[in-house]
Amino acid sequence: MTKRQLGILFILAGTGASLASFALDLLGGGQFGGIGPAQQKALLAAGFVVLVGVTLLPLGDKPA
């Protein structure tokens, strides 16, 4: 697995986690009417995972 592939995997995982968090909010999960504190932390963590993935993309075909 190369660093570029790992970066793409991280980007997809972070984006999927963000979408899942919003989907859970639309389905009415949790006790908050909007984005609650746990969801904020989950979105922040997902954003960090995407950021790590973006930084791995330019490293190209080097082995991870």
Buried (B, 14 or more C-beta within 10 A) or exposed (E): EBBBEBBBBBBEBBBEBBEEBEEEBEEEEBEEEEBBEEBEEBBEBBBEBBEBBBEBBEEEEEEE
